[in-house]
């Protein structure tokens, strides 16, 4: 997606060789008009796949998933990371290890919001190690639902997540793939 | 907002005398078409206020803030709750106590995403004790920006947050106010 490459070149901040900050439109501040362009792009790719539900993970996946869902007219479900008094007892649970935060955590989805007849599109902002998407895939399998594909805004191609998911048979659509980050410079695949 | 009352009556689940779960359209599963009706309602109320930015708090405020921002064509900034390697060093910080989770936590906003010329609308899903909104108000004051008002989807009128904010001079617009919850029954104000 050319417009996204340009936006990342203009606004992305590279820290070291692996951290890309796109806080000013995707991860902290949200440019909702631009998120609509992203949502439309996911719609163009997956529109014929009879998606019934979009699944993401809190917190930074929520905005792009909600905006994208407007094109599909389907509900979003976001997996929760924290224990909450308010969550149902009957939940699907999976373990995710976050390298960014250097810890493992549980993700949870109430069972009643996924059914075996669902055809599910995963949406997330970043793909690096692929652990969050693998956790969501695990939950979809627990529900007996169909994982139709995964739409990712930024894939870090130099980390193993993309290869892992493609090997697992996931229809992975990344809007941009970063091949390398070095000395503040971004090289797209 | 009559449609919201009906939706809460149809889909809300009351636990005890103080917990209302609206997980099937607002807090876990997101009905984005209905969130658009909510966003339009906030737009109708605040459209003449020259809003330049919407401020919310992760995670469950993000979806309603992002959908609402489409009507105002302004960016959303969401305050972060967790420490992250990726957040800027220069942040505004405030303390919030959550009764739901029974603990205090810090909320943070990168300084560069709020300026003293900003006219800010706070958007959040629930108002109970009012501590999250007071924390956001504190951050807006640290930035020297103007708090124009707060749009809340569900105010628990039997808890002190609404009175606290109105006394503090906040233009508070709650789409519904719940007067009482008892034995699974909801009474609107």
Boltz contact constraints between the chains, C-beta under 6 A:
constraints:
  - contact:
      token1: [A, 21]
      token2: [B, 86]
      max_distance: 6.0
  - contact:
      token1: [A, 28]
      token2: [B, 110]
      max_distance: 6.0
  - contact:
      token1: [A, 29]
      token2: [B, 75]
      max_distance: 6.0
  - contact:
      token1: [A, 29]
      token2: [B, 77]
      max_distance: 6.0
  - contact:
      token1: [A, 29]
      token2: [B, 113]
      max_distance: 6.0
  - contact:
      token1: [A, 30]
      token2: [B, 66]
      max_distance: 6.0
  - contact:
      token1: [A, 30]
      token2: [B, 76]
      max_distance: 6.0
  - contact:
      token1: [A, 31]
      token2: [B, 75]
      max_distance: 6.0
  - contact:
      token1: [A, 32]
      token2: [B, 66]
      max_distance: 6.0
  - contact:
      token1: [A, 32]
      token2: [B, 69]
      max_distance: 6.0
  - contact:
      token1: [A, 32]
      token2: [B, 70]
      max_distance: 6.0
  - contact:
      token1: [A, 58]
      token2: [B, 59]
      max_distance: 6.0
  - contact:
      token1: [A, 59]
      token2: [B, 58]
      max_distance: 6.0
  - contact:
      token1: [A, 59]
      token2: [B, 59]
      max_distance: 6.0
  - contact:
      token1: [A, 62]
      token2: [B, 62]
      max_distance: 6.0
  - contact:
      token1: [A, 62]
      token2: [B, 63]
      max_distance: 6.0
  - contact:
      token1: [A, 63]
      token2: [B, 62]
      max_distance: 6.0
  - contact:
      token1: [A, 63]
      token2: [B, 66]
      max_distance: 6.0
  - contact:
      token1: [A, 66]
      token2: [B, 30]
      max_distance: 6.0
  - contact:
      token1: [A, 66]
      token2: [B, 32]
      max_distance: 6.0
  - contact:
      token1: [A, 66]
      token2: [B, 63]
      max_distance: 6.0
  - contact:
      token1: [A, 66]
      token2: [B, 66]
      max_distance: 6.0
  - contact:
      token1: [A, 69]
      token2: [B, 32]
      max_distance: 6.0
  - contact:
      token1: [A, 70]
      token2: [B, 32]
      max_distance: 6.0
  - contact:
      token1: [A, 75]
      token2: [B, 29]
      max_distance: 6.0
  - contact:
      token1: [A, 75]
      token2: [B, 31]
      max_distance: 6.0
  - contact:
      token1: [A, 76]
      token2: [B, 30]
      max_distance: 6.0
  - contact:
      token1: [A, 77]
      token2: [B, 29]
      max_distance: 6.0
  - contact:
      token1: [A, 85]
      token2: [B, 100]
      max_distance: 6.0
  - contact:
      token1: [A, 86]
      token2: [B, 21]
      max_distance: 6.0
  - contact:
      token1: [A, 100]
      token2: [B, 85]
      max_distance: 6.0
  - contact:
      token1: [A, 110]
      token2: [B, 28]
      max_distance: 6.0
  - contact:
      token1: [A, 113]
      token2: [B, 29]
      max_distance: 6.0
